[in-house]
């Protein structure tokens, strides 16, 4: 099924980047709300060099894009970390995912953790457990959920909510 052509829908890929675990979530916005299409975690092999890990992330994101055919990608922005080396690795993993999205022709949007949590939970400093519970509730997902996948779904929903708000503002301004 081509998710791009669902009537009045927008398919978005959300990414929660990481050099060991990169979460992904695909959500469609329709006139009736949101629908979960898929989510999971890219588990990056640790027995290969770091450049090869980045290539792995890039290829896996491209495969997810090929499977779900989203029209846009949203990704969590880099946050300030206590460990500079970890922050740099996170930034590079993020870059690998962004390049995959850009190379696939997607519009790529970036959101801070604060924006994402505010958009989906209503509180910018919400705990991971709150984000996960909200994703299960909003998307009607059963059982335990990987927090990386839940975060990625939250990124996608943040973008879809932001996009819908912008579109309403544009229509209102045109009236």
ABEGO torsion letter per residue (X at the ends): XBAAABBGBBBBBBBBBBAABBBBBBBBBBAAEBBBAEBEBBBBBAABBAAAAAAAAAAAAAAAAAAAGBABBBBBBBBBBABAAAAAAAAAAAAAAAAAAAAAGBBBBBBBAAAAAAAAAGBAABBAAAAAAAAAAAAGBBEBBBAAAAAAAAAAAAAAAAAAAAAAAAAAAAX
